[in-house]
Amino acid sequence: MAMTMEEAMRARHMVRRYTGEPLSEEHVRLLEERIEANNREHGLGIRLVRGDAKAVSGVMRLTVAKNVRDYFLMAGADEDGLDERLGYAGADLMLFAQTLGLNTWWVGGTFNRSDVASRAGADRPVGIVAVGHGATQGKPHKTKEAGQVSSYEGQAPAWFERGVEAALLAPTALAKQAFFLRGRGDEVSIECDNGIFSGADTGLVKYHFELGAGRGSFRWA
C-alpha cells in the first residue's frame, strides 16, 4: 500500500549519505512529472539533475555527505517571492519522493554555487535537494515546543494544533525553526526570521502546516 503524504511527512528525515544506487527510470519519470506540475503551478524552473557529484561543496563531500549525485535544482526567475515558492514546492517534492521510498536532504547553504549556477542558466538557484536511496533513513531532529513557535487567540482548534505539529516537522535552514505562527478565527499568519533563508523556510513551513491542518480549514492572513 502506497505511503500517503501525511505518512511521508512523519517518516521523512534529513539524509546526507546515499548508497550510490541510481534512480530507476520509473522514479525519474514520476519525479519529473511532479516537478513539472510544481513548475506550472508556481511559475518555477525546478529540474532534476542526475549524476552530478560536484553539487555539494568539497568540504561537505569529504566529511558528512556521501554519494550525492542526483538532486532537484531549486531555481526560478529572480523575482519577488521566489524563495518562498521554491520552499513550498520543495516541501511537496521531498514528501513525494518519500512516498516512493526515496530519501532527501535540503541543501541551502553548502551546495557548490558555481556548479549549480552553471546548470541553472538564467534562473537564480536558492539551493538543491539531494534525492536518492539513503544509506540510512535518518533520524528525527530536535524540535521546539508548539508554544515556542505559535499562539492562537482564544481556544486553539484541533486543526491549528495539527498544523503546528506538522510545521515542526518541516526542514528549516540550520534547524533553527525560526518561525512563528499566529491564529485568530480561521486566519493564520506566519513570520520567519532566519536571515537569507527566511523565504525558503517560510514556504517549507507553510506547506507542512497546510498538510497537517487541512487546506480547507483556514486561510493565510
C-alpha positions as CSV (number, residue, x, y, z in Angstrom):
1,M,0.0,0.0,0.0
2,A,1.4,3.4,-1.0
3,M,2.5,5.8,1.6
4,T,0.4,8.9,1.9
5,M,1.9,12.4,2.0
6,E,0.9,12.7,5.7
7,E,2.7,9.5,6.5
8,A,5.7,10.7,4.4
9,M,5.8,13.9,6.5
10,R,6.3,11.9,9.6
11,A,8.7,9.4,8.1
12,R,11.0,11.9,6.3
13,H,14.3,12.8,8.0
14,M,17.4,14.5,6.6
15,V,19.7,12.0,4.9
16,R,23.1,13.2,3.8
17,R,24.6,9.8,2.9
18,Y,23.4,7.7,-0.1
19,T,24.1,4.2,-1.3
20,G,25.0,5.3,-4.9
21,E,22.3,3.2,-6.4
22,P,20.9,5.2,-9.3
23,L,17.3,6.3,-9.5
24,S,15.2,3.9,-11.5
25,E,13.6,5.1,-14.8
26,E,10.2,4.8,-13.1
27,H,11.4,7.0,-10.2
28,V,12.8,9.5,-12.7
29,R,9.5,9.6,-14.7
30,L,7.4,10.1,-11.6
31,L,9.7,12.8,-10.1
32,E,9.9,14.7,-13.4
33,E,6.1,14.7,-13.6
34,R,5.8,16.1,-10.1
35,I,8.5,18.7,-10.9
36,E,6.6,19.8,-14.0
37,A,3.3,20.1,-12.0
38,N,5.0,22.3,-9.4
39,N,6.7,24.4,-12.1
40,R,3.4,25.1,-13.8
41,E,1.5,25.9,-10.6
42,H,4.2,28.1,-9.0
43,G,6.0,29.6,-12.1
44,L,9.3,28.0,-11.3
45,G,12.2,26.4,-13.1
46,I,13.0,23.4,-10.9
47,R,14.7,20.5,-12.7
48,L,16.0,17.0,-11.8
49,V,19.8,16.8,-12.2
50,R,21.4,13.3,-12.4
51,G,24.9,12.2,-12.0
52,D,26.5,15.4,-10.7
53,A,29.0,14.5,-8.0
54,K,30.1,18.2,-7.6
55,A,26.7,19.7,-6.4
56,V,27.7,19.6,-2.8
57,S,30.7,21.7,-1.6
58,G,34.1,19.9,-1.3
59,V,34.2,20.2,2.4
60,M,30.8,18.5,2.8
61,R,31.7,15.8,0.4
62,L,34.8,14.9,2.4
63,T,33.0,15.0,5.8
64,V,29.3,14.3,6.2
65,A,27.9,13.8,2.7
66,K,28.4,10.8,0.5
67,N,27.2,9.8,-2.9
68,V,25.1,12.9,-3.5
69,R,24.7,12.8,-7.3
70,D,21.0,13.3,-8.1
71,Y,19.1,16.3,-6.9
72,F,16.4,18.8,-7.5
73,L,17.9,22.1,-8.7
74,M,15.7,24.6,-6.9
75,A,15.7,27.7,-9.1
76,G,13.4,30.1,-10.9
77,A,13.3,33.6,-12.4
78,D,14.7,36.1,-9.9
79,E,11.5,37.9,-8.8
80,D,9.6,38.7,-5.6
81,G,8.5,35.6,-3.7
82,L,10.8,33.2,-5.5
83,D,12.4,31.8,-2.3
84,E,9.1,31.1,-0.6
85,R,7.6,29.5,-3.7
86,L,10.7,27.3,-4.1
87,G,10.4,26.3,-0.4
88,Y,6.8,25.4,-0.8
89,A,7.4,23.4,-4.0
90,G,10.5,21.8,-2.4
91,A,8.4,20.5,0.5
92,D,6.0,18.9,-1.9
93,L,8.8,17.2,-3.9
94,M,10.6,16.0,-0.7
95,L,7.5,14.3,0.7
96,F,6.5,12.9,-2.7
97,A,10.0,11.4,-3.0
98,Q,9.5,9.9,0.4
99,T,6.3,8.2,-0.7
100,L,8.4,6.5,-3.5
101,G,10.8,5.1,-0.9
102,L,13.5,7.7,-1.6
103,N,15.3,10.0,0.8
104,T,16.1,13.7,0.6
105,W,18.2,16.5,2.0
106,W,17.5,20.2,1.5
107,V,20.9,21.8,1.0
108,G,20.5,25.6,1.3
109,G,23.9,26.8,2.3
110,T,26.6,24.2,1.4
111,F,25.9,23.5,-2.2
112,N,28.5,24.2,-4.9
113,R,27.3,27.6,-6.1
114,S,29.3,27.8,-9.2
115,D,28.5,24.3,-10.4
116,V,24.7,24.7,-9.6
117,A,24.5,28.2,-11.1
118,S,26.0,27.0,-14.4
119,R,23.2,24.4,-14.6
120,A,20.5,27.0,-13.6
121,G,21.2,29.2,-16.6
122,A,19.3,32.5,-16.4
123,D,17.4,31.3,-13.3
124,R,18.5,32.0,-9.7
125,P,19.2,28.9,-7.6
126,V,18.4,29.0,-3.9
127,G,19.6,25.5,-3.1
128,I,19.4,21.9,-4.1
129,V,17.5,18.9,-2.7
130,A,19.5,15.7,-2.8
131,V,17.3,12.7,-3.7
132,G,18.1,9.0,-3.8
133,H,18.5,5.8,-1.8
134,G,19.7,6.7,1.7
135,A,22.4,4.7,3.4
136,T,20.1,5.2,6.4
137,Q,16.6,6.5,7.0
138,G,17.9,9.4,9.1
139,K,16.6,10.3,12.5
140,P,14.2,12.8,14.0
141,H,15.7,16.3,14.5
142,K,15.3,18.1,17.8
143,T,12.2,20.3,17.7
144,K,10.9,23.2,19.7
145,E,7.7,23.0,21.7
146,A,4.4,24.2,20.0
147,G,4.2,27.1,22.4
148,Q,7.6,28.4,21.3
149,V,6.5,28.7,17.7
150,S,2.8,29.5,17.8
151,S,-0.1,31.3,19.5
152,Y,-3.8,31.3,19.0
153,E,-6.3,34.0,20.1
154,G,-8.7,32.0,22.4
155,Q,-9.0,28.3,22.4
156,A,-7.0,26.8,19.6
157,P,-9.0,24.5,17.4
158,A,-7.7,21.0,16.6
159,W,-6.8,21.9,13.0
160,F,-4.5,24.7,14.3
161,E,-2.8,22.3,16.7
162,R,-2.3,19.7,14.0
163,G,-0.9,22.3,11.7
164,V,1.7,23.5,14.2
165,E,2.7,19.9,14.9
166,A,3.2,19.4,11.2
167,A,5.1,22.7,10.8
168,L,7.6,21.5,13.4
169,L,8.4,18.5,11.1
170,A,9.4,20.9,8.3
171,P,13.1,21.1,7.5
172,T,14.5,24.6,8.1
173,A,17.9,26.1,7.5
174,L,20.4,25.2,10.2
175,A,17.5,23.5,12.1
176,K,16.7,26.9,13.7
177,Q,12.9,26.7,13.3
178,A,12.9,30.5,13.3
179,F,9.2,30.8,12.5
180,F,6.1,31.9,14.5
181,L,2.5,31.1,13.6
182,R,-0.4,33.2,14.9
183,G,-4.0,32.1,14.6
184,R,-7.3,34.0,15.0
185,G,-10.6,32.6,13.9
186,D,-9.9,30.9,10.6
187,E,-6.9,33.1,9.8
188,V,-3.3,32.2,10.3
189,S,-0.2,34.4,9.8
190,I,3.4,33.4,9.7
191,E,6.6,35.2,10.5
192,C,10.1,33.8,9.8
193,D,13.4,35.4,10.7
194,N,16.3,33.2,9.5
195,G,18.3,35.6,7.5
196,I,18.9,34.8,3.8
197,F,16.9,31.5,4.4
198,S,13.7,33.1,5.6
199,G,11.9,32.9,2.3
200,A,12.6,29.2,1.7
201,D,11.9,28.4,5.3
202,T,8.5,30.2,5.1
203,G,7.5,28.1,2.1
204,L,8.6,24.9,3.7
205,V,6.7,25.6,6.9
206,K,3.6,26.8,5.1
207,Y,3.3,23.6,3.1
208,H,3.7,21.4,6.2
209,F,1.2,23.5,8.2
210,E,-1.4,23.2,5.4
211,L,-0.8,19.4,5.1
212,G,-1.4,19.0,8.9
213,A,-4.2,21.4,9.3
214,G,-6.1,20.7,6.1
215,R,-6.1,23.3,3.4
216,G,-9.8,23.9,3.7
217,S,-9.7,24.5,7.5
218,F,-8.2,28.0,7.4
219,R,-6.8,30.8,5.2
220,W,-3.5,32.7,5.3
221,A,-3.8,36.2,6.6
